[in-house]
């Protein structure tokens, strides 16, 4: 960890900005630890605070602009791709849709503090055709709040940062190995749980052909419900003919009057 401090002091703003750019592109390389270390170095006057913030801002805006343009061109498919890479894809879609539907571009003010939300809120803004200059303004403000919080923590608690780095340096690779092992166990448990859930869902799925046959029969034995989020329906207004529209939180109230002898088919993003 002493090498980390030396690297930040030596390479300065370029190292931090590069980390931010890669994280905002979607790589699992959190920038917050570097922010904290950089903040401690700002107090020691080894780094320039204004220069550091400017470089972080430009790096984040460059990466976010790429996702914004991809969202504008490919629409909701980008969110499906990003959430499909998540260990909790359904939660990713639901939380992002609900938050952005309620707050709009203001979501960008705090999105970078929330794991998962940061990666998908930017392409959602592009998919919904948000004005680019307004997007830049909110994204810049959110980036400065995010980076400023990390750098500020490092500056305020620079003595504690030094103590933590010294502790980790004392235990060396052993401490990092324990952290890596704990992370690996957590990820393995999440993957196993996800596979179990998917296996259960496969047992109760309708293929498009089965659904089409049931609908063509027109015997009234099947009710189809569109449970896509509002944002998804706004991006792609097409729906299965005759399907009820209900957000996930409204299913109980919407289906209360459907007789129990009917089958119910749900579809979402």
Buried (B, 14 or more C-beta within 10 A) or exposed (E): BEEBBEEBBEEBBEBBBBBBBBBBBBEEBEBBBBBBBBBBBBBEEBBBBEEBBBBBBBBBBBBBBBBBBBBBEBBBBBBBBBBEEBBBBBEBBBBBBBBBBEBBBBBBBBBBBBEBBBBBBBBBBBBBEBEBEEBBEBBBBBBBBBBBBBBBBBBEBBEEBBEBBEEBBEEEEEBEEEEEEEEEEEEEEEEEEBEEEEEEEEEEEBEEEEBEEBBEEEEEEBBBBBBBBBBBBBBBEEBBEEBBEBBBEEBEEBBEEEEEEEEEBBBEB
